[in-house]
């Protein structure tokens, strides 16, 4: 009876050992996946930050261009008004 129980325990221990090895392999694989995903997340965050900076720069350049265009429009309107006055004289 003891021999049978001992052999059963050895078989059970072997199965548990296999399960433990498999679980350790799965954990290692999951850790690799987590590291890869974290690296991808960091990369995407850097891209997002870069794009936000580019958008802010573009908006600033656009505002400056718009102000410049408005100033030129005012100058042109003034020149047109002066030309009309000169023609009227």
C-alpha positions as a printed Julia matrix, in Angstrom:
89×3 Matrix{Float64}:
   0.0     0.0     0.0
   2.84    2.4     0.91
   4.65    1.55   -2.31
   1.51    2.31   -4.32
   0.91    5.57   -2.47
   4.58    6.53   -2.94
   4.38    5.9    -6.68
   1.13    7.85   -6.93
   2.76   10.77   -5.1
   5.75   10.59   -7.43
   3.47   10.73  -10.47
   1.51   13.6    -8.94
   4.73   15.43   -8.07
   5.95   14.91  -11.64
   2.73   16.37  -13.03
   2.96   19.32  -10.67
   6.58   19.82  -11.67
   5.56   19.86  -15.35
   2.73   22.26  -14.58
   5.14   24.48  -12.67
   7.63   24.52  -15.58
   4.84   25.35  -18.01
   3.55   28.1   -15.76
   7.07   29.55  -15.42
   7.43   29.53  -19.21
   4.07   31.28  -19.6
   5.1    33.89  -17.02
   8.38   34.48  -18.85
   6.55   34.86  -22.15
   4.03   37.26  -20.6
   6.88   39.31  -19.12
   8.47   39.56  -22.58
   5.13   40.64  -24.04
   4.7    43.22  -21.28
   8.2    44.62  -21.92
   7.53   44.82  -25.67
   4.19   46.55  -25.09
   5.75   49.01  -22.67
   8.41   49.85  -25.25
   5.7    50.35  -27.88
   3.72   52.55  -25.49
   6.8    54.69  -24.8
   7.41   55.0   -28.52
   3.81   56.03  -29.18
   3.95   58.55  -26.31
   7.09   60.08  -27.85
   5.41   60.23  -31.25
   2.34   61.85  -29.69
   4.49   64.43  -27.92
   6.38   65.14  -31.13
   3.13   65.56  -33.05
   1.71   67.86  -30.4
   4.84   70.0   -30.6
   4.61   70.07  -34.4
   0.93   71.05  -34.2
   1.69   73.85  -31.74
   4.5    75.11  -33.99
   2.25   74.98  -37.05
  -0.5    76.85  -35.21
   1.97   79.5   -34.13
   3.34   79.88  -37.66
  -0.22   80.04  -38.99
  -1.14   82.78  -36.53
   1.96   84.76  -37.45
   1.2    84.34  -41.16
  -2.39   85.45  -40.57
  -1.27   88.54  -38.63
   1.21   89.36  -41.39
  -1.47   88.93  -44.05
  -3.87   91.16  -42.12
  -1.19   93.82  -41.75
  -0.48   93.65  -45.49
  -4.2    93.87  -46.2
  -4.46   97.01  -44.07
  -1.45   98.47  -45.91
  -3.0    97.62  -49.28
  -6.37   99.07  -48.29
  -4.64  102.27  -47.15
  -2.69  102.42  -50.42
  -5.89  101.84  -52.38
  -7.68  104.58  -50.46
  -4.75  106.95  -51.07
  -4.73  106.07  -54.77
  -8.49  106.76  -54.96
  -7.98  110.11  -53.29
  -5.11  110.93  -55.63
  -7.26  110.0   -58.62
 -10.13  112.1   -57.32
  -7.85  115.08  -57.07
